[in-house]
């Protein structure tokens, strides 16, 4: 049976792209100016955020990403920059906004797929569930003394992603990837234990490390079976997610990492973008 492919993302119109660029420039200028004289590192952070947003606008102009993905990337850049430079009141707005835009992007594509009759409700539902649990984890980690609820939320997100990545493929098709991700996770956990991981967190963190390692292994195995660019993008996102959590854990439990919050959030949003972008590319076309 022939596949009716979904149309690619529409290139962003020039007036809208100029509006996005102007809005980001004004936002970075306004937020940075609130702090007065900026340290050199903070100036660099704001420049990086502006460059990331500009590259996202270029990608949208070329039709490589959708408008809601552009909004997600812009909010991600501002969330990372506000966290790294201490603009916490603004960070509380931008951090959840990034995942909200991602959820809207997935939901609109799911609706369009259902209108074309190509609607795998379980896969779309699992993707949205993973993003919703991630959003809950984001909110929990912004609140004081909510580390365990945040950990549980992201654990549920990874379980949803594992169930999603299992659909249509074998379990852990690439045994080398399984051994590699579990090995990296075990080494990281040993480092955390030696670095002073609190006794009350040893079992929850061990479970979390195992689950995210399995999620990355399943994503890699899936990519080797499907051999598509979209599946490889999802696998890249899963691996980046694991790296992001590793930096977070090292900074929290072992030793401070310079500008840790910047690296953690930048990689976290890159991971979520890759997973959502890659899965939507696959799901919107429906079965062959």
N, C-alpha and C positions, 0 to 999 in steps of 0.2 A: 504494500500500500504506500502510496506517495505521501511525503510529509509536507504539510503546509507550514512553511517557516514563518515565524513572527517577524515583522519588519524590524530592522535594526533601529537603534536609538536615533531619533531625529537630531540632526546637527543643531546646536543652540544658535538661535538667531543672533546676529551681530548686536542689535540694541540690547538684548537681554544679557549677552556676554559682557558688554561694556558696563551694564548696570551691576552685574555680579563683581566685576573687577573693581569698580568704584566703591561698592559697599564694603568689600574686603579691605581695601586701602584705607577707607575712613574708619573702619572698625579697629584695624591694627594701630592706626595713628591715635585714635581716641583712647584706646585702652593703654597703649604704651605711654602716652602723655600724662596719664593720671599718676604715674609713678614718679614723674619729674625726671631728674637725671638718672639714666639707666646704666647699670653696670654693663660692661662689654658683652658678657655672656647673655644677658637679657636682650640686648640689642640684636645679637645674633639669632636668638630664639624667634623674635618677631620677624626678622628678615626671612628666616626659614619658613615660618608660617605663611607669610605673604607669597613666597615663591611656590610653596606647595599648592596654595589656592590658585595661583596664576596657571600652574601646569594643569590643574583640574579644569579650569575654564577652557584652556586650549583643547584638552581631550573632549570636553563637551561640544566645543565648536566643530570638531571633526567627527562627531557622532559616535565616539568610542565609549562614552558613558552617558547615561540618561541624566535628565535634569535633577531628579531626586538624589542620584548618586553624587552629583556635583554639590548639592546642598549638604549631603552627609560629609563629604571631604572638607568642605569649608568649615563646618561646625567642628569636625575633628581637629583641624589645624588650630582653630581658636581654643578648643578645649585643652589641647596639649600646651599651647603657648600660655594661656592664662594660669594653668596649673604650675608650669615651670617658673613663671615670673611672679607668682603669689597673688594674682588677681582673683581671689577665691570666690567673691560674690558672682562674678561673671562666669567663672568656671562651673559653678553650680547650675547655670543655665545651659552652657554649651555642651557639657559632658552628656547629659541624657538626650539632648537634641540630636546628637549625631546618630544614636541608635533609633530614635523616633523616625528620622528621615529614612534610615535604612529599612525599617519596617514598612513605611509608606511605599517605598520603592518596590519591595517584594509584594506587598498587598495589591498594588495597582497592576503589576505584571500578572499576579495570580488571577485577578478579575478579568484581565484581557485574555488570558489563556482559557478561562472558563467560557468566555463568550465565543471563542473559536472552536470549542468542543475538545480542546487538548488540556484536560485538567486532571492531574494526578493529585487528588486532594490530600492523600497521606504525605506525599513528599512536600507539597507546599505548606501543609500544616506543621510538619516537623521543622522546616526551615523557619517559619514564623515563631514556633515555640522556642527554638534555640535563641533567636534574636530577642524574644520577649523575656526569657530567663536572663539573658545577658544584660538587658536593660534593668531588670530588677537588681542584678548584681551590681551594676554601676551605681544605682541609687543607694543601695545598702552600704557600699564602700565609701560613699561621700558622707555618711553619717558616723558619729562617734560610736565606738564600741559595737560595730556591726560587722566585724570581720567574718564571723562564722556564718551569719545569714548570707553575706556576699559570697563566701566560699560555696555554700550549698546551692545558691542560685546559679553560679557558673558551673558547678558539677552537673546540675540538671540540664544546663545548656549543652554541655559536652555530650551527655547521654542522648539528647535529642539529635545532635549532629551525628553521633555514631549510628543511631537508628536510620537517619536519613542516608548516610553514606553506605549503608548495607544494602539498600534497596537496589535490586537488579544485578548485584555482583556478589562474589564470594566473600566470606570472612577472611580478612588479612591475607589477601592474595599474594602479597610480597613478603615472604617470611624474613628476608633480610631487613626490611623496613621495620617489621615488628620487633625483631631483636634489637635493632638500632635505637628505636624510640624508647622501648622499655629500658634498655641499658642506659641511655642518657638520663631517663627519669630516675632510675635507681641511683646513679652517680650524683645527681642533683639532690636527691633526698638524703643521701649519706652526708653530703656537704652541709645541708641544712641541719641535720641532726648534730653533727660535730660543731656547727657554728652556734648552737644554743637554741634550737627549736623548742619552744615550751612543751612540757609533757602533755598538757591538755590538747595540744594541736597535732601531736605526732600521728595519731590514727586518722583524723580527718584529712591532714595534708597528704599522708601516704595514699589514701583512697583517691584523692584529687589528682595526684601525680600519675597514678596508674591509669586513671580514666582518660586524662588528656593525652597520655602517651599512646593509648589504644586508639583514640580518635585520630591522632596524626598517622598512626600506622594504617588504619583503615582507609584514610584519605589517599595515602600513597599507593596502597594496594589497588584501590579503585582506579586511580589514574593509570596504573600500569595495565589494567584490564581494558579500560575504555579507550585509552590512547587519544584523548581529545584535548584541545587547548583549554576548554572549560574545566575539565576534570583536573588538569595539572594546576590551573589557577586555584581551585579549591584545595588541593593538596598543599600548595604553597602557603595558603592562608592558614591551614591547620598547623603547619610547621612554625610559621611566624607566631601563632598564638602560643605555642609551647615556649618559644624563645621569650616572648613578652612576659609570661608568667614566671619564667626562670629569673629574669632581671628583677621583677617585683619581689620574689621570694628572697633573693640574695640581699637586696637592699633592706628588706624588712627584718630578716632573721640572722644574717651573717655579718655584713659590713655595708656602710653607706656607699652607694654608687653615685658618682657625680651626675647631676641632672637626671636622676633615676626616673622621676615622674615623666619627664619629657620622652625618654626612650620607651618607657612602659606604655604610655598612651599612644605614641606614634606607631609602635609595632602592633598594639592591640587593635587600633582602628584599621591599620593596613590588613590585619588578619580578617577582621569582620567584613571589610570591603571585598577581599578576595573570595571569601566563602559565599557571600551573598551574590556578588557579581557572577561568579562561575556557575553557581547553582541555578540562578535565574536564566542564564544563557542556555543551560541544558533543558530546564523544565518548560520554558515558554514555547519551545517547538513541539512538545508532545512526542509521543512514540513514533518511531519510523514505520 
